[in-house]
């Protein structure tokens, strides 16, 4: 009797253990239990990558806008310098006295075209201020805008 009762108890314990293991295997299969942190690690890594992509996209959009702004400014500067070269070329073609001042009145015939010419020449002057020496920039400003320096009579009368 003791041997049979021992075997019965042993079989019952083995079946209970078998049921526990079946439940455990079922939980593993359904994803309720994970053996490693691989899934959590991959989820965290995915979030980091998405954040990196989002940051890179925002940075790229900002860089694109900055590039387009710089490109637009450079194109306007090139147009302004082209106009300035045309004005200077026309003005100094005959090397006559007073030609530069009279060119200011001849640039463009309509108000709109005169405004565009003035804006282009102003851009050329601004670019000259940034790039040229102070004396050269001052000369360019006087030539392109028609400014006449104010006479210092004390200096002139010495």
C-alpha positions as CSV (number, residue, x, y, z in Angstrom):
1,X,0.0,0.0,0.0
2,X,2.7,2.4,0.8
3,X,4.4,1.9,-2.6
4,X,1.1,2.4,-4.5
5,X,0.2,5.5,-2.5
6,X,3.8,6.9,-3.1
7,X,3.5,6.3,-6.8
8,X,0.0,7.9,-6.9
9,X,1.3,10.9,-5.0
10,X,4.3,11.1,-7.4
11,X,2.0,10.8,-10.4
12,X,-0.3,13.5,-9.1
13,X,2.7,15.8,-8.4
14,X,4.1,15.1,-11.9
15,X,0.7,15.9,-13.5
16,X,0.5,19.1,-11.5
17,X,3.9,20.0,-12.7
18,X,3.0,19.1,-16.2
19,X,0.0,21.4,-16.1
20,X,2.1,24.2,-14.7
21,X,4.6,23.8,-17.5
22,X,1.8,23.6,-20.2
23,X,0.5,26.9,-18.8
24,X,3.9,28.4,-18.8
25,X,4.5,27.3,-22.4
26,X,1.1,28.7,-23.4
27,X,2.0,32.1,-21.8
28,X,5.3,32.2,-23.6
29,X,3.7,31.4,-26.9
30,X,1.1,34.1,-26.5
31,X,3.6,36.8,-25.4
32,X,2.5,37.2,-21.9
33,X,6.0,36.2,-20.6
34,X,9.3,37.1,-22.3
35,X,12.5,35.2,-21.6
36,X,14.7,38.1,-22.6
37,X,14.5,41.9,-22.7
38,X,15.1,41.8,-26.5
39,X,11.6,43.1,-27.3
40,X,11.9,46.0,-24.8
41,X,15.4,46.8,-26.1
42,X,14.2,46.8,-29.7
43,X,11.2,49.0,-28.9
44,X,13.5,51.5,-27.1
45,X,15.9,51.4,-30.0
46,X,13.1,52.0,-32.5
47,X,11.9,55.0,-30.5
48,X,15.5,56.4,-30.5
49,X,15.7,55.9,-34.2
50,X,12.4,57.6,-34.8
51,X,13.4,60.6,-32.7
52,X,16.7,60.8,-34.6
53,X,14.9,60.7,-37.9
54,X,12.5,63.4,-36.7
55,X,15.4,65.6,-35.6
56,X,17.3,65.1,-38.8
57,X,14.2,66.0,-40.8
58,X,13.7,69.2,-38.9
59,X,17.3,70.1,-39.3
60,X,17.2,69.4,-43.0
61,X,14.1,71.5,-43.5
62,X,15.9,74.4,-41.7
63,X,19.0,74.0,-43.7
64,X,16.9,73.9,-46.9
65,X,15.2,77.2,-46.0
66,X,18.5,78.8,-45.1
67,X,20.0,77.7,-48.4
68,X,17.0,79.0,-50.4
69,X,17.3,82.4,-48.5
70,X,21.0,82.6,-49.2
71,X,20.5,81.6,-52.8
72,X,17.9,84.3,-53.3
73,X,20.1,86.9,-51.7
74,X,23.1,85.9,-53.9
75,X,21.0,86.0,-57.0
76,X,19.8,89.5,-56.1
77,X,23.4,90.5,-55.4
78,X,24.5,89.1,-58.8
79,X,21.7,91.0,-60.5
80,X,22.6,94.2,-58.6
81,X,26.3,93.9,-59.5
82,X,25.4,93.2,-63.1
83,X,23.4,96.4,-63.2
84,X,26.2,98.3,-61.5
85,X,28.7,97.1,-64.1
86,X,26.3,98.1,-66.9
87,X,25.8,101.6,-65.3
88,X,29.6,102.0,-64.8
89,X,30.4,100.7,-68.3
90,X,27.9,103.1,-69.9
91,X,28.9,106.0,-67.7
92,X,32.6,105.6,-68.4
93,X,32.3,104.7,-72.1
94,X,33.2,108.1,-73.4
95,X,35.2,109.3,-70.3
96,X,33.5,112.6,-70.3
97,X,33.1,114.8,-67.2
98,X,29.8,114.6,-65.5
99,X,28.6,111.5,-67.3
100,X,28.1,109.5,-64.1
101,X,25.7,112.0,-62.7
102,X,23.7,112.2,-65.8
103,X,23.4,108.4,-66.0
104,X,21.3,108.4,-62.8
105,X,18.5,110.2,-64.7
106,X,18.7,107.8,-67.7
107,X,18.4,104.5,-65.8
108,X,15.0,103.2,-66.8
109,X,12.1,105.1,-68.2
110,X,9.1,104.1,-66.1
111,X,8.7,104.5,-62.3
112,X,8.6,100.7,-61.8
113,X,11.8,100.1,-63.7
114,X,13.5,103.0,-62.0
115,X,12.5,101.6,-58.6
116,X,13.9,98.2,-59.6
117,X,17.1,99.8,-60.9
118,X,17.5,101.8,-57.7
119,X,16.9,98.6,-55.6
120,X,19.5,96.7,-57.6
121,X,22.1,99.5,-57.3
122,X,21.4,99.7,-53.6
123,X,22.0,96.0,-53.3
124,X,25.3,96.4,-55.1
125,X,26.3,99.2,-52.7
126,X,25.3,97.0,-49.7
127,X,27.4,94.2,-51.1
128,X,30.3,96.6,-51.7
129,X,30.1,97.7,-48.1
130,X,30.5,94.1,-46.9
131,X,33.2,93.1,-49.3
132,X,35.3,96.2,-50.3
133,X,37.5,98.4,-48.2
134,X,35.9,101.4,-46.6
135,X,37.4,103.8,-49.2
136,X,36.4,101.7,-52.1
137,X,32.9,101.1,-50.7
138,X,32.5,104.9,-50.3
139,X,33.6,105.5,-53.8
140,X,31.2,102.8,-55.2
141,X,28.4,104.3,-53.1
142,X,29.0,107.8,-54.5
143,X,29.3,106.5,-58.1
144,X,26.2,104.3,-58.0
145,X,23.9,106.5,-55.9
146,X,25.1,109.9,-57.4
147,X,25.9,111.2,-53.9
148,X,28.2,114.2,-54.0
149,X,30.5,114.7,-51.1
150,X,29.9,117.8,-49.0
151,X,32.8,120.2,-49.5
152,X,34.9,121.0,-46.5
153,X,35.5,124.7,-47.2
154,X,38.1,125.0,-44.5
155,X,40.2,122.3,-46.1
156,X,39.7,123.7,-49.6
157,X,40.6,127.3,-48.6
158,X,44.0,126.3,-47.0
